[in-house]
Amino acid sequence: MQTEILKRSIVIARHKTSVSLEDNFWNGLKEIADARDQSISGLVTTIKMAHEQGNLSSAIRQFVLAYYRERPLIGAVAGRPGTSQPAREGASVASA
């Protein structure tokens, strides 16, 4: 499956730059920003500050991937419905 890489302009710390990401990563970045009540520019600025060296597009991809990898675990720990963790060996299952 081939995905299109989209180049978008973004303002980071009052400087305009362009970032190339696949559409799925742009969508994920927007969802994360919305969930945090942040602008995409604000979130990308935070990501850039945490990853001062290296490619910004790669840092964003790593951030989005880490967010979605950790999300099911956060939901399971918080007891949110619709999330699950595999049962540990020897763990008992309580019935409601």
C-alpha positions as CSV (number, residue, x, y, z in Angstrom):
1,M,0.0,0.0,0.0
2,Q,1.5,3.3,-1.0
3,T,0.6,6.5,0.9
4,E,1.0,10.0,-0.2
5,I,3.3,12.3,1.7
6,L,1.8,15.7,2.2
7,K,3.9,18.8,2.8
8,R,2.2,21.5,5.0
9,S,3.4,24.8,6.3
10,I,3.4,25.3,10.1
11,V,4.5,28.0,12.4
12,I,6.8,27.0,15.2
13,A,7.9,29.6,17.7
14,R,6.9,32.4,15.2
15,H,8.9,30.8,12.4
16,K,7.2,29.4,9.3
17,T,8.5,26.0,8.2
18,S,7.2,23.1,6.2
19,V,6.8,19.5,7.4
20,S,6.3,16.4,5.2
21,L,4.1,13.7,6.7
22,E,1.8,11.0,5.5
23,D,-1.9,11.9,5.7
24,N,-2.4,9.3,8.6
25,F,0.2,11.1,10.7
26,W,-1.3,14.5,10.0
27,N,-4.7,13.1,11.1
28,G,-3.2,11.5,14.2
29,L,-1.4,14.8,15.1
30,K,-4.6,16.7,14.8
31,E,-6.5,14.2,17.0
32,I,-3.8,14.5,19.7
33,A,-3.8,18.3,19.5
34,D,-7.6,18.3,19.8
35,A,-7.5,15.9,22.8
36,R,-5.0,18.2,24.5
37,D,-6.9,21.4,23.6
38,Q,-3.8,22.6,21.7
39,S,-3.2,23.9,18.3
40,I,-1.2,21.8,15.9
41,S,1.5,24.5,15.9
42,G,1.7,24.4,19.7
43,L,1.9,20.6,19.8
44,V,4.6,20.5,17.1
45,T,6.5,23.2,19.0
46,T,6.4,20.9,22.1
47,I,7.6,17.9,20.0
48,K,10.4,20.0,18.5
49,M,11.6,21.2,21.9
50,A,11.7,17.6,23.2
51,H,13.7,16.4,20.1
52,E,16.0,19.3,19.4
53,Q,18.3,17.2,17.1
54,G,17.2,15.3,14.1
55,N,14.5,15.5,11.5
56,L,11.2,17.1,12.7
57,S,9.0,14.9,10.5
58,S,10.6,11.8,12.1
59,A,10.1,13.3,15.6
60,I,6.5,13.9,14.8
61,R,6.0,10.3,13.5
62,Q,7.7,8.9,16.6
63,F,5.5,11.0,18.9
64,V,2.2,10.0,17.1
65,L,3.2,6.4,17.1
66,A,4.1,6.4,20.8
67,Y,0.9,8.2,21.7
68,Y,-1.3,5.5,20.0
69,R,0.8,2.7,21.3
70,E,0.4,3.9,24.9
71,R,-3.3,4.9,24.6
72,P,-4.8,1.4,25.0
73,L,-2.6,0.9,28.1
74,I,-3.7,4.2,29.6
75,G,-7.4,3.3,29.0
76,A,-7.0,-0.1,30.6
77,V,-5.2,1.4,33.7
78,A,-7.9,4.0,34.0
79,G,-10.6,1.4,33.7
80,R,-12.2,2.9,30.6
81,P,-14.6,0.7,28.7
82,G,-13.6,-0.6,25.3
83,T,-10.0,-1.2,26.3
84,S,-8.4,-4.5,27.3
85,Q,-5.2,-6.0,28.4
86,P,-4.3,-9.6,28.0
87,A,-4.8,-11.6,31.2
88,R,-1.7,-12.5,33.1
89,E,-0.9,-16.1,33.6
90,G,-2.4,-17.3,36.8
91,A,-4.7,-14.3,37.2
92,S,-8.2,-15.0,38.3
93,V,-11.2,-13.5,36.6
94,A,-13.9,-12.0,38.9
95,S,-17.5,-12.2,37.8
96,A,-19.8,-9.3,38.3
